[in-house]
Amino acid sequence: QCIFRVKRNKTSYLIQCDPTETTLNIKQQLHSLIEQPPSNQRLILLSTNDVLDDSKTLANQKVENDAIVALTLRKGFRLC
């Protein structure tokens, strides 16, 4: 198990996950928190500035315990 922080503006979400989960799984978890579909979300690993690939696992993308990930939304979409 690992826990990492997803930051958007002044809000942080703590996500508990397994390193074998894909980025898409994480976006689906976030969907229930922010009411934005996974297709509108983009996650960026701040330590490398890499955009996370939906089809790859967190372990493959070197998202480790205590990592900080930035959440951005596609243009034209806003949080309610």
Backbone as numpy.savetxt, mean C-alpha at the origin, in Angstrom:
# Nx Ny Nz CAx CAy CAz Cx Cy Cz
4.54 -12.88 9.84 3.71 -11.69 9.84 4.59 -10.44 9.84
4.11 -9.42 9.17 4.80 -8.15 9.22 3.77 -7.03 9.33
4.21 -5.91 9.82 3.37 -4.73 9.92 4.11 -3.59 9.25
3.42 -2.88 8.38 4.03 -1.70 7.80 3.03 -0.56 7.78
3.54 0.63 7.57 2.74 1.85 7.64 2.47 2.37 6.24
1.20 2.67 5.97 0.81 3.31 4.72 0.44 4.75 5.06
1.10 5.69 4.40 0.88 7.11 4.69 0.21 7.80 3.51
-0.78 8.62 3.84 -1.43 9.47 2.84 -1.72 10.79 3.51
-1.16 11.86 2.97 -1.29 13.19 3.56 -0.90 13.11 5.04
-1.82 13.45 5.93 -1.48 13.44 7.36 -2.00 12.20 8.07
-2.44 11.20 7.30 -3.03 9.99 7.88 -2.11 8.80 7.66
-2.00 7.96 8.68 -1.23 6.72 8.55 -2.14 5.54 8.87
-1.97 4.47 8.13 -2.70 3.23 8.37 -1.67 2.15 8.65
-1.88 1.39 9.72 -1.01 0.26 9.99 -1.64 -0.97 9.36
-0.86 -1.64 8.53 -1.34 -2.82 7.82 -0.58 -4.04 8.32
-1.33 -5.03 8.77 -0.71 -6.30 9.18 -0.89 -7.27 8.02
0.19 -7.93 7.64 0.13 -8.78 6.46 1.16 -9.89 6.56
1.13 -10.73 5.56 2.11 -11.78 5.41 3.00 -11.39 4.23
4.31 -11.63 4.30 5.19 -11.25 3.18 4.83 -11.91 1.85
4.05 -13.00 1.90 3.67 -13.68 0.65 2.44 -13.05 -0.01
1.83 -12.06 0.64 0.68 -11.39 0.05 1.13 -10.48 -1.09
0.24 -10.28 -2.06 0.57 -9.39 -3.17 0.17 -7.96 -2.83
0.68 -7.04 -3.60 0.31 -5.63 -3.44 -1.19 -5.46 -3.62
-1.77 -6.21 -4.55 -3.22 -6.12 -4.78 -4.00 -6.49 -3.52
-3.55 -7.51 -2.77 -4.20 -7.87 -1.50 -4.20 -6.69 -0.54
-3.08 -5.98 -0.47 -2.96 -4.84 0.43 -3.90 -3.72 -0.02
-3.97 -3.49 -1.32 -4.88 -2.46 -1.84 -6.33 -2.81 -1.51
-6.66 -4.10 -1.53 -8.02 -4.51 -1.18 -8.30 -4.25 0.30
-7.30 -4.45 1.15 -7.46 -4.11 2.57 -7.68 -2.60 2.73
-6.90 -1.82 2.00 -7.03 -0.36 2.07 -8.39 0.11 1.54
-8.92 -0.60 0.57 -10.21 -0.24 -0.02 -11.29 -0.13 1.07
-11.26 -1.04 2.04 -12.26 -0.99 3.11 -12.03 0.20 4.05
-10.82 0.72 4.09 -10.50 1.85 4.97 -10.73 3.20 4.31
-10.43 3.31 3.02 -10.46 4.62 2.37 -11.52 4.75 1.29
-12.27 3.67 1.04 -13.35 3.71 0.06 -12.88 4.11 -1.33
-11.69 3.68 -1.68 -11.17 3.88 -3.04 -10.82 2.51 -3.60
-11.30 2.18 -4.81 -10.99 0.86 -5.36 -9.49 0.69 -5.61
-9.01 -0.55 -5.56 -7.58 -0.81 -5.78 -7.05 -0.21 -7.08
-7.88 -0.14 -8.11 -7.42 0.40 -9.40 -7.07 1.88 -9.32
-7.58 2.59 -8.31 -7.28 4.02 -8.15 -6.09 4.27 -7.24
-5.61 3.22 -6.57 -4.53 3.37 -5.60 -3.17 3.07 -6.22
-2.19 3.79 -5.74 -0.80 3.49 -6.11 0.02 3.51 -4.83
0.78 2.45 -4.61 1.61 2.34 -3.41 3.07 2.47 -3.79
3.79 3.29 -3.06 5.20 3.56 -3.34 6.02 3.26 -2.09
7.00 2.38 -2.22 7.88 2.06 -1.11 8.86 3.22 -0.94
8.78 3.92 0.19 9.55 5.16 0.35 11.05 4.93 0.43
11.49 3.79 0.92 12.93 3.56 1.04 13.62 3.49 -0.32
12.86 3.11 -1.36 13.46 2.97 -2.70 12.76 3.85 -3.75
11.62 4.44 -3.38 10.77 5.19 -4.31 10.24 4.32 -5.45
10.16 3.01 -5.22 9.62 2.10 -6.24 8.10 2.02 -6.10
7.40 2.07 -7.25 5.96 1.82 -7.27 5.77 0.32 -7.14
4.92 -0.11 -6.20 4.73 -1.53 -5.98 3.82 -2.13 -7.07
4.22 -3.28 -7.55 3.52 -3.99 -8.61 2.42 -4.85 -8.01
1.18 -4.67 -8.50 0.02 -5.40 -7.95 0.20 -6.91 -7.94
0.88 -7.46 -8.94 0.95 -8.91 -9.08 2.10 -9.54 -8.29
2.99 -8.73 -7.75 4.15 -9.26 -7.02 3.89 -9.30 -5.52
4.57 -10.23 -4.85 4.42 -10.31 -3.40 5.23 -9.20 -2.74
4.88 -8.94 -1.49 5.61 -7.92 -0.72 7.07 -8.34 -0.56
7.31 -9.62 -0.30 8.68 -10.11 -0.13 9.50 -9.89 -1.40
8.90 -10.14 -2.56 9.61 -9.95 -3.84 10.02 -8.50 -4.05
9.25 -7.59 -3.46 9.51 -6.16 -3.66 10.24 -5.54 -2.47
10.72 -6.41 -1.58 11.52 -5.98 -0.43 10.77 -5.04 0.52
9.45 -5.28 0.65 8.67 -4.57 1.67 8.83 -5.36 2.95
9.54 -4.78 3.90 9.87 -5.49 5.13 9.06 -4.96 6.29
9.17 -5.65 7.42 8.51 -5.21 8.64 8.93 -3.77 8.95
7.98 -2.95 9.36 8.20 -1.54 9.70 8.48 -0.65 8.49
8.26 -1.15 7.28 8.45 -0.31 6.09 7.39 0.80 6.07
7.71 1.87 5.36 6.76 2.96 5.17 6.45 3.05 3.68
5.15 3.01 3.39 4.67 3.02 2.01 3.76 4.23 1.84
3.95 4.97 0.76 3.10 6.12 0.46 1.94 5.67 -0.40
0.77 6.21 -0.13 -0.43 5.93 -0.92 -0.77 7.17 -1.73
-0.86 7.02 -3.04 -1.34 8.10 -3.89 -2.56 7.59 -4.64
-3.39 8.52 -5.08 -4.58 8.16 -5.84 -4.45 8.72 -7.24
-5.09 8.02 -8.19 -5.09 8.52 -9.57 -5.74 9.90 -9.61
-5.29 10.72 -10.55 -5.83 12.07 -10.68 -7.33 11.99 -10.90
-8.03 12.94 -10.31 -9.47 12.98 -10.46 -10.22 12.22 -9.38
-9.48 11.49 -8.53 -10.12 10.74 -7.46 -9.70 11.35 -6.14
-10.63 11.47 -5.22 -10.33 12.05 -3.92 -10.91 11.18 -2.84
-10.30 11.27 -1.68 -10.88 10.62 -0.50 -12.08 11.43 -0.05
-13.10 10.76 0.39 -14.31 11.46 0.87 -14.05 12.07 2.22
